[in-house]
Amino acid sequence: MNAISNKYDCPRPPVKPFQAKQFDLDFAYSESAEELDKGVRETIQGMKMSILATGVALYRIQAAEYFADLGYKRFGLYVDKLANDMSMTRANIYNWVYIGEAYIKNRTELEKVGFNNEDGPTKLPFLGMALENHPKKEVFRNIKDMPKREFEEWARGLSEKTAKRYKNVRVQGNQVFLGNKPLAVFSDGMAPDDRHYYERLLLEAAEAKADNEVIGVYRFYDEQERKVFDRVYSREIKILRRIE
């Protein structure tokens, strides 16, 4: 009896393909209002799928270092050339990267709630921020149901529990306030993940200062290394405070 071979015998399963459709652009010259409307709607759906597929491809070029196969030493150099060739800004291209990264890392959860192209891939850059600020189940329900602008604002807002923790600091729009005094203003063009990173640093620093505490700044190679440090830190700080 022959053994059944596993065609996907590799470290990770094959990437699920996108279910792409073909769209006819001749509708633009139609004399029928119904055909024009239908064509517009189908083309918008196609554009949304293109954004998601482009984002996934760009993130895979970055994560798997395929840019090296194209002759670039760094992903940033590849983005520079792509932006120049396509007459686009680097910010737009990186925004697609964030879309692809969020989709790949959270695809299972997104599929559970039925998230698709029609729900808007431009919500995806704010997914990481939402997961930091709100319960996971609530995040995936809202990314499916909320319009893009509403989800973006909700994702940036602190949960009630987190807001109580940062009692001396608040975030409003693109500004951070210490009491009633402005502490920092974020650029509208800043990537969501970058803004969230610096926002949390400011919140922690301002809260520590208000409580006459001291913050130490540490740099880690990756998130896994930080988590290991957090466990050690939590144990050691409890020992120190028992001694005191």
C-alpha positions in Angstrom: 0.0 0.0 0.0 1.5 3.4 -1.0 1.7 6.1 1.5 -0.3 9.2 0.9 2.1 12.1 0.2 1.5 15.5 1.7 2.0 18.0 -1.1 2.2 20.8 1.5 4.9 19.2 3.6 6.6 22.4 4.6 6.9 24.7 7.7 3.7 26.6 6.9 0.5 25.9 4.9 0.2 27.4 1.4 -1.1 31.0 1.2 -4.8 31.0 0.5 -5.5 32.6 -2.9 -7.7 35.6 -3.4 -10.9 34.9 -5.3 -10.4 37.5 -8.0 -13.0 38.5 -10.6 -12.7 40.0 -14.1 -14.2 43.4 -14.6 -15.2 45.0 -17.9 -14.3 48.7 -18.1 -16.4 49.4 -21.2 -19.3 50.4 -19.0 -17.8 53.9 -18.8 -19.1 54.6 -22.3 -22.5 53.1 -21.8 -25.7 55.2 -22.4 -27.5 53.3 -19.7 -27.8 54.7 -16.2 -28.2 51.2 -14.8 -25.1 49.9 -16.6 -23.0 52.9 -15.5 -24.1 52.4 -11.9 -23.4 48.7 -12.0 -20.0 49.2 -13.6 -19.0 51.8 -11.0 -20.0 49.5 -8.1 -18.2 46.5 -9.6 -15.1 48.5 -10.3 -15.0 49.9 -6.7 -15.2 46.3 -5.5 -12.3 45.5 -7.8 -10.3 48.4 -6.5 -10.8 47.2 -2.9 -9.6 43.8 -3.8 -6.6 45.3 -5.6 -5.7 47.3 -2.5 -5.8 44.2 -0.3 -3.9 42.0 -2.8 -1.3 44.7 -3.3 -0.8 45.1 0.5 -0.4 41.3 1.0 2.1 41.1 -1.8 4.1 44.1 -0.5 4.2 42.7 3.1 5.4 39.3 1.8 8.1 41.0 -0.2 9.2 42.7 3.1 8.7 39.8 5.5 10.3 37.1 3.3 13.0 39.5 2.1 12.1 39.0 -1.5 13.4 42.5 -2.2 16.9 40.9 -2.1 16.0 38.7 -5.0 15.1 41.9 -6.9 18.6 43.4 -6.2 17.8 45.6 -3.2 19.7 45.5 0.1 16.8 46.9 2.1 13.1 46.9 1.8 13.1 50.7 2.1 15.3 51.0 -1.1 12.7 48.8 -2.9 9.9 51.1 -1.7 11.8 54.2 -2.9 12.3 52.8 -6.4 8.6 51.6 -6.5 7.3 55.0 -5.4 9.5 56.7 -8.0 8.5 54.3 -10.8 4.8 54.5 -10.0 4.8 58.3 -9.2 3.5 57.7 -5.7 4.5 58.7 -2.2 6.3 56.3 0.1 3.6 56.8 2.7 0.9 55.4 0.3 3.0 52.3 -0.3 3.7 51.7 3.4 0.0 52.1 4.1 -0.6 49.2 1.7 2.1 47.3 3.6 0.3 47.9 6.9 -2.9 46.6 5.3 -1.2 43.4 4.1 0.5 42.8 7.4 -2.7 43.2 9.4 -4.6 40.9 7.0 -2.0 38.1 7.0 -1.5 38.2 10.8 -5.2 38.3 11.6 -6.7 36.4 8.6 -8.2 33.6 10.7 -10.1 36.0 13.0 -11.2 38.2 10.1 -12.6 35.2 8.3 -14.5 34.1 11.4 -16.5 37.4 11.3 -16.9 37.3 7.6 -14.7 40.3 6.9 -14.2 40.8 3.1 -13.3 43.4 0.5 -16.6 45.2 0.7 -16.0 45.8 4.4 -13.1 48.0 3.5 -9.4 47.0 3.6 -8.5 50.6 4.5 -9.7 49.8 8.1 -6.9 47.2 8.5 -4.0 49.6 9.4 -6.0 50.5 12.6 -6.5 46.9 13.6 -3.4 46.6 15.7 -4.2 49.8 17.6 -7.7 48.6 18.3 -6.5 45.3 19.7 -4.2 47.2 22.1 -7.0 49.4 23.3 -10.1 47.2 23.3 -11.2 43.6 23.9 -10.4 41.2 21.0 -14.0 40.0 20.4 -15.3 43.6 20.3 -12.5 44.6 17.8 -13.3 42.0 15.2 -17.0 42.7 15.5 -16.5 46.4 15.0 -14.1 46.1 12.1 -16.8 44.2 10.3 -19.7 46.5 11.2 -18.3 50.0 11.6 -17.6 52.4 8.7 -14.0 53.2 8.2 -13.9 56.6 9.9 -15.9 55.4 12.9 -13.6 52.4 13.3 -10.5 54.5 13.1 -11.7 56.9 15.8 -12.9 54.0 18.0 -9.6 52.2 17.5 -7.6 55.2 18.7 -9.8 55.8 21.7 -8.7 54.2 25.0 -11.0 51.7 26.7 -12.6 52.7 29.9 -10.2 50.6 31.9 -7.2 52.0 30.2 -8.4 55.5 30.4 -8.7 55.1 34.2 -5.1 54.0 34.3 -3.9 57.1 32.5 -5.9 59.4 34.8 -3.6 62.5 34.1 -3.4 62.2 30.4 -5.9 62.1 27.5 -5.9 61.7 23.8 -8.2 63.9 21.7 -8.0 63.7 17.9 -4.4 63.9 16.9 -3.3 65.6 20.2 -2.2 64.3 23.6 -3.0 66.5 26.6 -1.5 66.5 30.1 -4.4 67.9 32.2 -5.6 70.7 30.0 -2.2 71.5 28.5 -1.2 70.1 25.1 1.7 67.7 25.3 2.2 66.6 21.7 0.6 66.7 18.3 0.8 63.8 15.8 1.0 64.3 12.1 -2.0 63.3 10.1 0.2 61.3 7.8 1.8 59.2 10.5 1.3 55.5 10.1 -1.3 54.1 12.6 1.1 51.6 14.2 3.8 54.3 14.6 1.4 56.7 16.1 0.2 54.1 18.6 3.7 53.3 19.6 4.7 56.9 20.4 1.3 57.6 21.9 1.7 54.8 24.5 5.3 56.0 25.3 3.9 59.5 26.0 1.1 58.2 28.1 3.4 56.1 30.3 5.9 58.9 30.6 3.4 61.6 31.5 1.6 59.4 34.0 4.9 58.4 35.7 6.0 62.1 35.9 2.6 63.0 37.5 3.1 60.3 40.2 6.7 61.2 40.8 7.9 57.9 39.4 10.9 57.1 37.3 10.8 55.4 33.9 13.7 53.3 32.5 13.9 53.0 28.7 14.9 49.6 27.2 15.2 48.4 23.6 14.4 44.9 22.5 15.2 42.9 19.4 11.6 41.9 18.9 8.2 41.4 20.7 9.1 38.0 22.0 12.2 39.3 23.7 10.2 42.1 25.3 7.6 39.5 26.6 10.4 37.5 28.3 11.8 40.7 29.9 8.3 41.6 31.1 8.0 38.3 33.0 11.3 38.7 34.7 10.6 42.4 35.5 7.2 41.6 37.0 8.8 39.0 39.3 11.7 41.2 40.3 9.7 44.3 41.0 7.4 42.4 43.4 10.5 41.1 45.3 11.9 44.6 45.5 8.7 46.2 46.8 8.3 43.5 49.4 11.8 44.3 50.7 10.9 48.0 50.9 
